[in-house]
Amino acid sequence: MARLLLKNAIQESRLFRDRALISWVVMLVLSLVLLYRLFDLQINQQRHYELLSRDNWLKRVPIAPTRGLIFDRNGRVLAENRPTYTLEVIPEKIEDLDLLIERLRRFISISDSDIKRFERYRKQKRRFDRVPLRFKLSLEEVARISVRNHEFEGVHISDTLTRYYPHGALAAHAIGYVGRMNETELKNLETPGNYRATHYIGKIGVEKTYEDELHGKIGWQQVETNVRGRTLRVLSREAPTPGKNLSLSLDLQLQSFVEKQLQNKRSALVAIEPSTGNVLALASMPSYDPNKFVHGIKVKDYHELLYSPDRPLFNRAIRGQYPPGSTVKAFVGLAGLEHGLRTATDKTYCRGWYQLKGHKHRYRDWKKTGHGSVNFYQAVEQSCDVYFYRLAQELGINNLSHFLHKFGFGHRVGIDIPGEASGLMPDKAWKRKRYRKPWYPGETLIAGIGQGYTLATPLQLAVATAALSKRGKIYRPRLAFSWLANRNYLGASHVIETPVPAPIEIKSPKYWDDAIRSMVEVVHGRRGTARKQAKGLQYKMAGKTGTAQVVGIKQDAKYDADKLDKRHWDHALFVAFAPVENPKIAVAVIVENGGSGSSTAAPLARNVVDYYLTEVLPVNERIGSPSKKDKNAVVAPES
């Protein structure tokens, strides 16, 4: 009978030993893991957790720099900073944002657009950053939230300085405005950390061009807080660097006068100091109030501006592209002299129309009966189209285009605000590339009187006129003049230098005299198209009228403004500079659908030139006493 084995001591001993060994190995591994974790926490991540611990009661808070102020050339404030209150939220400390907003709405108004903007900003910030929920809190709203601050964890009210434009719409297209940053602007920032404490950035005008200098450099302060995040005391502080104060070349007194002259007209005027390129006035009418954009313009207000038929947001002075019309005739005549096609006294017979050989089409002169025999001076004085039809044909479009290009036509002249249009000075290659068609001789003729494809901005016309007045010295126009040490002009200032291009070279200096004389005859000549503007002048002014067609007129049809919608009337233009002997101001003005340049644009330009020379210039530089102005002139108030 087999023996029954109830216990195997050897096997049990071996099993116990194996299990004990496994247990010891597991315990050893776990101990090593625990030791490694302790080492990692105490040594490797010691700094990280120390900062987290300190962050419970110590905060590093960014400090926004004060934005630099903007002044006119005489120290009058154009853009300043005013205190406002903003409600900010730290998302990390909010468990239920919807509930928080509903609670806040019991004490202050929070619109749906505020919430949408908050959500947009929250995507741009880190969870522990402050995100603005409501801007421009009233003092009453600040008081309501402040007394209940303990009920709203993660909610703060900050007092900040925001941009304010004390003169409203005055010079808005030149100064521009600041507004809240969008995601695209934030991504394109070279130093996004410098905007940790602000939500504003220059959008257009000099505010955008000189954003880096005006903004300044961010500062920091380390504060001690309680468990609710309330600041108890400031432990250390690194002061921000304020933005630089900027002085513009604009004269506020002249700018005010200009805009009052242009009011109720779709128009633009640019006034330049010929000897420097400094912009004295830059106006585009109608204008708009930039203060509406600083804190976010209302949808209704924005739509009114955006869809207005008068386009107040459109900067006509630098972006408006118009046929320059007869304002280019002195330049075309100068091109004829330079290419040796005729002298200033050579005459061309005008019978009232011009015809290309072998063609039936007649290119009409504005004077139906013609001007008879006219030389260069008389052709500009009386604005004879036939003289310039023939001269343009002899020059050819490429020579004409190349010569006018030297004066700034057909390309950006480089003013220091964004958005400048290039205009258009066509040639054969341009048309072939643009339309894939050949250039026709008739197109050269109408280019010779500033029509057809030719386009220019008021800024380009002012720059070209200033260059002609200085006999070929062409300066890049600029608005920024100097960086100021302080707003009271007591400290040193740094003048912003602009490189001066090489002068426009021509074969004989006499050609400059001829071109200038032709423009003097426009104002002071017996048959000058702007001769009415010479009445009462105490100095010599050179100018040129221009009328640009908006709609075409058939071959035998007669232009009748009364039968056209007013927005189809011709544009009125005028360019001028004075005094002729020592030019101190050059002006270009356009009035959209203003009709005749001599009756609409010329009086405006004359009033502006007269006002500047007799009332705005320093007393020792003024020319005589204020002369009798047009009875419709508007005098600017004291600035």
FITOR-259300 format. One line per 3 residues: number of its first residue (from 1); their letters; for each residue x, y, z of C-alpha. Coordinates in steps of 0.001 Angstrom, whole numbers. Layout:
<sites>
NUM) a) X:Y:Z; ...
</sites>
This chain:
<sites>
1) mar) 0:0:0; 1437:3414:-1022; 2532:5851:1689
4) lll) 438:9099:1883; 2651:12250:1922; 927:15072:3806
7) kna) 3789:17587:4039; 6899:18352:1942; 9146:20508:4101
10) iqe) 11819:20929:1463; 9397:22171:-1184; 7669:24513:1244
13) srl) 11008:25928:2334; 12015:26513:-1270; 8661:28209:-2038
16) frd) 8944:30480:1000; 12460:31440:35; 11424:32322:-3533
19) ral) 8484:34403:-2382; 10608:36210:171; 13219:36964:-2468
22) isw) 10610:38371:-4833; 9167:40491:-2016; 12588:41858:-1171
25) vvm) 13258:42668:-4820; 9909:44428:-5134; 10537:46349:-1926
28) lvl) 13998:47297:-3126; 12683:48535:-6469; 9930:50502:-4787
31) slv) 12415:51971:-2378; 14683:52974:-5226; 11748:54547:-7049
34) lly) 10773:56405:-3890; 14348:57553:-3363; 14571:58715:-6982
37) rlf) 11294:60571:-6660; 12473:62240:-3468; 15723:63155:-5200
40) dlq) 13823:64528:-8201; 11517:66625:-6019; 14181:67869:-3630
43) inq) 17012:68429:-6083; 15914:68494:-9716; 12573:70286:-9284
46) qrh) 13371:72177:-6126; 13445:75522:-7958; 10148:74847:-9726
49) yel) 8204:74023:-6565; 9877:76817:-4675; 8565:79249:-7269
52) lsr) 5099:77660:-7123; 5134:77996:-3384; 6266:81575:-3528
55) dnw) 3682:82304:-6227; 965:81600:-3662; 1926:84822:-1898
58) lkr) 4408:86547:-4216; 3383:87815:-7653; 5459:89351:-10458
61) vpi) 3142:91904:-12011; 3931:93716:-15293; 3708:97519:-15331
64) apt) 2598:99217:-18527; 4789:102063:-19754; 3275:105489:-20335
67) rgl) 2781:106056:-24046; 4654:109013:-25501; 2695:112156:-26259
70) ifd) 2360:113699:-29720; 2655:117444:-30335; 2493:119773:-33294
73) rng) 5557:121802:-34321; 4728:124511:-31737; 4166:122237:-28742
76) rvl) 376:121943:-28893; -828:118514:-27722; -2293:116311:-30456
79) aen) -2415:112997:-28560; -2289:112536:-24801; -3101:109928:-22132
82) rpt) -6023:110002:-19721; -6816:107688:-16783; -9514:105023:-17205
85) ytl) -10625:102005:-15156; -10730:98458:-16487; -12306:95330:-14986
88) evi) -9913:92382:-15336; -10322:88671:-14629; -7745:85935:-13930
91) pek) -9232:82789:-15597; -7162:80397:-13458; -8978:81543:-10324
94) ied) -12495:81288:-11762; -14374:77980:-11470; -17534:79052:-13294
97) ldl) -17029:82026:-15596; -20690:82207:-16688; -21809:82389:-13071
100) lie) -19244:85092:-12346; -20470:87227:-15247; -24086:86850:-14144
103) rlr) -23124:88000:-10647; -21136:90933:-11986; -24043:92004:-14178
106) rfi) -26013:92810:-11040; -23670:95724:-10386; -22265:96795:-13798
109) sis) -23336:96432:-17419; -21524:93737:-19424; -22598:93404:-23042
112) dsd) -22353:90368:-25305; -19630:92142:-27295; -17645:92555:-24048
115) ikr) -17864:88810:-23482; -16829:87997:-27065; -13855:90325:-26773
118) fer) -12932:88754:-23425; -12940:85284:-24986; -10750:86521:-27807
121) yrk) -8251:88062:-25417; -8271:84961:-23194; -6920:82890:-26094
124) qkr) -4006:85278:-26394; -3088:85186:-22690; -1899:82584:-20229
127) rfd) -4351:81273:-17632; -2741:83222:-14811; -2660:86518:-16768
130) rvp) -5235:89230:-16229; -7724:89482:-19086; -9869:92631:-19537
133) lrf) -13625:92091:-19385; -14954:95703:-19282; -13241:98916:-20296
136) kls) -14037:102498:-19284; -15749:101810:-15970; -17449:104817:-14443
139) lee) -16508:105917:-10923; -19866:104649:-9692; -19224:101208:-11232
142) var) -15750:101139:-9698; -17268:101859:-6279; -19902:99113:-6653
145) isv) -17292:96455:-7406; -14721:97712:-4896; -17017:97384:-1862
148) rnh) -17779:93784:-2894; -14285:92855:-3986; -14104:90070:-1383
151) efe) -17006:88329:-3120; -15252:88119:-6479; -12068:86103:-6331
154) gvh) -9874:86614:-9387; -11523:89943:-10288; -9455:93137:-10293
157) isd) -9994:96771:-11182; -6955:98433:-12723; -6489:102110:-13366
160) tlt) -4599:102707:-16592; -3755:105553:-18920; -5391:105317:-22333
163) ryy) -5034:107406:-25459; -7094:110537:-25960; -7138:112945:-28911
166) phg) -8160:116357:-27552; -8923:117853:-30973; -11108:114974:-32120
169) ala) -11291:114690:-35900; -8655:117378:-36506; -5660:115866:-38359
172) aha) -7045:112372:-37687; -5723:110946:-40973; -2190:112096:-40166
175) igy) -2039:111244:-36459; -4007:108006:-36708; -5148:106247:-33549
178) vgr) -4401:103356:-31208; -6775:100460:-30687; -6930:97076:-29037
181) mne) -4603:94458:-30397; -5969:91587:-32430; -4455:88118:-32753
184) tel) -2667:88902:-36018; -966:91957:-34549; 53:90018:-31453
187) knl) 1628:87254:-33563; 3545:89779:-35645; 5080:91564:-32660
190) etp) 8860:91269:-32479; 8755:91623:-28679; 5362:90298:-27495
193) gny) 6544:90324:-23879; 6706:94103:-24035; 2907:94162:-24367
196) rat) 2132:92003:-21300; 586:94957:-19476; -1261:96673:-22316
199) hyi) -3849:95797:-24932; -3335:98775:-27233; -1233:99318:-30329
202) gki) -948:101953:-33031; -3283:101138:-35921; -2703:103837:-38541
205) gve) -946:107159:-39030; 2123:108184:-37035; 725:106161:-34121
208) kty) 1509:103030:-36142; 4710:104163:-37866; 6408:105107:-34598
211) ede) 4765:102462:-32405; 8029:101099:-30962; 9272:104505:-29839
214) lhg) 5902:105767:-28580; 5054:102574:-26671; 8060:102453:-24324
217) kig) 9397:99465:-22364; 7463:97364:-19870; 8331:97386:-16143
220) wqq) 7781:94873:-13311; 6962:94833:-9631; 6971:91974:-7109
223) vet) 4046:92138:-4701; 2926:90174:-1659; -684:88983:-1799
226) nvr) -3154:87306:553; -5031:84091:-214; -7605:86007:-2231
229) grt) -4961:87605:-4439; -5284:91093:-2949; -2004:92996:-2947
232) lrv) -670:93613:552; 2592:95342:-234; 5122:95934:-2996
235) lsr) 8426:94182:-2349; 10441:95356:-5348; 9878:97427:-8442
238) eap) 11533:97839:-11834; 10142:101035:-13319; 8921:100970:-16937
241) tpg) 10594:103165:-19534; 8074:105707:-20834; 7576:106094:-24570
244) knl) 9245:109002:-26312; 7353:112216:-26931; 7032:113005:-30625
247) sls) 6864:116433:-32247; 5259:116561:-35688; 5936:119042:-38457
250) ldl) 2191:119793:-38622; 1055:123251:-37570; -2197:122871:-35637
253) qlq) -3281:126438:-36368; -2837:125940:-40115; -4393:122454:-39992
256) sfv) -7468:123865:-38264; -7801:126607:-40879; -7397:124099:-43728
259) ekq) -10080:121754:-42431; -12515:124611:-41932; -11887:125668:-45527
262) lqn) -12575:122142:-46762; -15592:121399:-44576; -18684:120037:-46316
265) krs) -16553:118986:-49294; -15108:115621:-50280; -11611:116950:-50594
268) alv) -7963:116769:-49620; -5132:119244:-49171; -1438:118759:-48545
271) aie) 856:121656:-47633; 4633:121139:-47615; 7626:123242:-46634
274) pst) 9636:123108:-49911; 13050:123580:-48299; 12719:120579:-45933
277) gnv) 9887:118319:-47048; 8161:118869:-43685; 4393:118454:-43987
280) lal) 2686:121586:-42639; -878:120346:-43098; -2425:117107:-44309
283) asm) -6200:117052:-44493; -8710:114602:-45892; -12351:115531:-45625
286) psy) -14708:114432:-44298; -12811:113183:-41272; -13733:111082:-38199
289) dpn) -13197:111110:-34433; -10330:108696:-33591; -11387:108577:-29912
292) kfv) -14196:106218:-30909; -11651:103565:-31917; -9487:103574:-28785
295) hgi) -11759:101444:-26576; -13523:99678:-29426; -15975:101445:-31682
298) kvk) -19628:100464:-31576; -20812:98365:-34509; -23435:100941:-35470
301) dyh) -20921:103794:-35465; -18401:101772:-37453; -20942:100819:-40104
304) ell) -21943:104472:-40475; -18318:105380:-41183; -17566:102327:-43313
307) ysp) -20592:102539:-45578; -20914:106310:-45817; -20840:107423:-49482
310) drp) -18456:110218:-48430; -15906:107644:-47126; -14593:109506:-44055
313) lfn) -12179:106655:-43217; -10484:106964:-46608; -7335:109091:-46521
316) rai) -7709:111006:-49773; -4481:112928:-49199; -2215:109892:-49593
319) rgq) -4499:107173:-50949; -6802:109075:-53288; -5655:108554:-56894
322) ypp) -7038:111075:-59369; -6238:112167:-62920; -4043:115216:-62247
325) gst) -5438:117055:-65253; -3804:120308:-66246; -1767:120542:-63024
328) vka) 971:118564:-64835; 1257:120893:-67826; 4211:122858:-66469
331) fvg) 6058:119546:-65925; 5186:118345:-69432; 6410:121637:-70872
334) lag) 9629:121303:-68850; 10102:117839:-70367; 9787:119388:-73840
337) leh) 12501:121924:-73003; 14763:119249:-71553; 14457:117057:-74670
340) glr) 15166:120015:-76940; 11852:119767:-78782; 11223:123519:-78496
343) tat) 12174:126638:-76588; 9900:128473:-74194; 9104:131045:-76860
346) dkt) 8381:128641:-79737; 4738:128849:-80671; 2071:126285:-81466
349) ycr) -1175:127203:-83178; -4367:126169:-81349; -7560:126094:-83397
352) gwy) -9621:124467:-80647; -8781:120872:-81487; -5910:118593:-82467
355) qlk) -5917:115706:-84917; -3458:112866:-85446; -2315:112403:-89017
358) ghk) -4480:109833:-90748; -7167:109870:-88033; -10572:111525:-88019
361) hry) -10901:111835:-84243; -10470:115363:-82905; -8905:115905:-79501
364) rdw) -10681:118969:-78233; -9338:121934:-76334; -11373:123221:-73390
367) kkt) -11764:126494:-75347; -13885:125695:-78359; -12616:128611:-80486
370) ghg) -8979:127880:-79658; -6191:130024:-78218; -4396:130993:-81422
373) svn) -593:130956:-81424; 788:130276:-77928; 4245:129675:-76511
376) fyq) 5099:127673:-73377; 4309:130510:-70953; 993:131284:-72619
379) ave) 53:127616:-72957; 388:127058:-69200; -1155:130440:-68369
382) qsc) -4267:129737:-70449; -4102:125942:-69986; -4074:125312:-73731
385) dvy) -4678:121593:-74353; -3640:121612:-78017; -107:122833:-77180
388) fyr) 388:119850:-74874; -1310:117343:-77189; 1277:118136:-79816
391) laq) 4183:118272:-77363; 3223:114909:-75832; 3074:113338:-79275
394) elg) 6577:114607:-80045; 7932:113424:-76683; 6412:109964:-76816
397) inn) 4882:108263:-73803; 8091:106609:-72584; 10068:109862:-72477
400) lsh) 7153:111662:-70840; 6668:108943:-68255; 10370:108740:-67422
403) flh) 10682:112504:-66933; 7602:112878:-64706; 8724:109875:-62687
406) kfg) 11652:111997:-61423; 9188:114338:-59704; 7457:111539:-57814
409) fgh) 4670:110668:-60230; 3913:106966:-60594; 5585:105774:-57393
412) rvg) 5341:106254:-53629; 7151:109334:-52417; 7795:107765:-49004
415) idi) 5825:109746:-46428; 6196:108309:-42924; 2642:107032:-42479
418) pge) 1332:103736:-43893; -1104:103324:-46748; 357:105633:-49384
421) asg) -786:104823:-52918; 1674:104835:-55811; -437:106627:-58399
424) lmp) 209:105725:-62038; 2443:107165:-64736; 1838:104777:-67657
427) dka) 4156:103751:-70460; 4116:101146:-73211; 5519:98329:-71071
430) wkr) 2944:98985:-68334; -9:98710:-70732; 1380:95589:-72368
433) kry) 1767:93946:-68957; -1543:95202:-67557; -3870:94789:-70545
436) rkp) -1779:92800:-73044; -2495:95470:-75642; -300:97904:-77583
439) wyp) -41:101582:-76708; -2032:103854:-79022; -865:107335:-80122
442) get) -4069:108945:-78882; -3333:107733:-75367; -81:109697:-75404
445) lia) -1995:112861:-76237; -4396:112620:-73315; -1523:111658:-70977
448) gig) 35:114992:-71960; -2848:116835:-70283; -2928:114583:-67205
451) qgy) -5851:112420:-68277; -6305:108830:-69432; -4472:106252:-67354
454) tla) -2450:108866:-65465; -3225:109019:-61735; -1669:111008:-58903
457) tpl) -2312:111532:-55206; -2582:115015:-53659; 627:114190:-51778
460) qla) 2481:113472:-55040; 1237:116733:-56546; 2426:118673:-53478
463) vat) 5853:116992:-53549; 6265:117638:-57293; 5214:121278:-56892
466) aal) 7643:121750:-54005; 10451:120194:-56080; 9726:122539:-58978
469) skr) 9690:125556:-56647; 13176:124589:-55386; 14463:124018:-58921
472) gki) 14831:120278:-58686; 15601:119754:-55002; 13152:117024:-54097
475) yrp) 12704:116087:-50455; 11008:113063:-49000; 7872:114320:-47172
478) rla) 7660:113618:-43463; 5351:114250:-40524; 7671:113342:-37640
481) fsw) 10049:116170:-36821; 11801:115418:-33521; 11812:113303:-30366
484) lan) 11377:115503:-27296; 13054:115118:-23917; 9834:116364:-22274
487) rny) 6552:117950:-23216; 7630:121464:-22259; 10488:121671:-24762
490) lga) 12859:122362:-21861; 15163:119427:-22464; 17205:118424:-25449
493) shv) 15387:117162:-28498; 16557:114877:-31265; 15616:116015:-34753
496) iet) 14710:113118:-37042; 16868:113427:-40117; 15545:112446:-43516
499) pvp) 18002:111607:-46304; 17869:114065:-49184; 17867:112446:-52636
502) api) 20049:113704:-55437; 18544:116775:-57154; 16727:116447:-60452
505) eik) 19299:117272:-63087; 18355:119196:-66252; 20489:120592:-69061
508) spk) 19948:124280:-68343; 18975:126111:-65120; 16948:128476:-67314
511) ywd) 14418:125709:-67864; 13476:125943:-64180; 12923:129675:-64577
514) dai) 10755:129054:-67637; 8543:126503:-65869; 8174:128669:-62785
517) rsm) 7421:131749:-64890; 4657:129857:-66701; 3004:129058:-63353
520) vev) 3387:132648:-62164; 1481:133739:-65271; -1403:131440:-64271
523) vhg) -1994:133628:-61195; -631:137027:-62233; -1019:136920:-66028
526) rrg) -3703:138876:-67843; -5301:135653:-69170; -4274:133352:-66321
529) tar) -6839:130720:-65396; -6365:131669:-61708; -5910:135433:-62216
532) kqa) -8744:136214:-59783; -6581:134857:-56961; -3951:137582:-57479
535) kgl) -6261:140263:-56117; -4894:141606:-52838; -1774:139427:-52816
538) qyk) 1300:141074:-51301; 3664:138521:-52837; 4015:136494:-56012
541) mag) 2359:133103:-56118; 2861:130435:-58797; 65:127980:-59447
544) ktg) -1745:125753:-61887; -5407:124911:-62153; -6646:121493:-63125
547) taq) -9945:119855:-63981; -10165:116066:-64135; -13035:114371:-65936
550) vvg) -15023:111779:-63995; -17195:110632:-66910; -16341:110648:-70595
553) ikq) -17970:113064:-73060; -18793:112028:-76632; -16907:113583:-79553
556) dak) -19470:116251:-80382; -21220:116447:-77014; -21006:119437:-74694
559) yda) -20266:119099:-70989; -23326:120221:-69020; -22966:119791:-65259
562) dkl) -26650:120550:-64693; -27618:117382:-66560; -25261:115169:-64533
565) dkr) -25496:113744:-61056; -23234:115820:-58804; -20988:112840:-58137
568) hwd) -20265:112768:-61882; -19055:116352:-61985; -15397:116971:-62765
571) hal) -12817:117015:-59965; -11305:120427:-59246; -7541:120679:-58618
574) fva) -5000:123382:-57918; -1284:123372:-57059; 671:126409:-55921
577) fap) 3751:127677:-54093; 4749:131052:-52661; 6528:133376:-52398
580) ven) 8081:132675:-55782; 11466:134200:-54857; 11820:132174:-51624
583) pki) 9136:129457:-51414; 7933:128742:-47892; 4867:126658:-48711
586) ava) 3711:124401:-51546; 93:123293:-51704; -1951:120740:-53620
589) viv) -5729:120626:-53235; -8448:118525:-54816; -12201:118864:-54432
592) eng) -14037:115788:-55650; -16789:116700:-58109; -15976:120351:-57480
595) gsg) -16223:121341:-61129; -13669:123901:-62265; -10260:124078:-60634
598) sst) -10092:127827:-61129; -13403:128539:-59385; -13382:125867:-56662
601) aap) -9898:124627:-55798; -7833:127763:-56515; -9603:130015:-53939
604) lar) -9117:127362:-51252; -5395:127067:-51977; -4943:130851:-52156
607) nvv) -6641:131287:-48750; -4412:128618:-47187; -1200:130073:-48654
610) dyy) -2202:133593:-47651; -3134:132555:-44122; 154:130705:-43626
613) lte) 2386:133496:-44934; 603:136353:-43170; -618:134828:-39904
616) vlp) 990:131463:-39098; 4674:132023:-39794; 6758:133537:-36972
619) vne) 6235:137306:-36844; 9690:138093:-38200; 9075:135851:-41244
622) rig) 5554:136963:-42147; 4861:138763:-45367; 3094:142054:-44682
625) sps) -252:142067:-42921; -3166:139734:-43587; -4588:140552:-46981
628) kkd) -8225:140630:-47942; -9339:137081:-48373; -12189:135609:-50263
631) kna) -15457:136592:-48600; -16230:132897:-48078; -12947:132180:-46296
634) vva) -13217:130744:-42802; -10796:132052:-40188; -9437:129453:-37799
637) pes) -9993:129997:-34073; -7131:130513:-31683; -5499:127182:-30900
</sites>
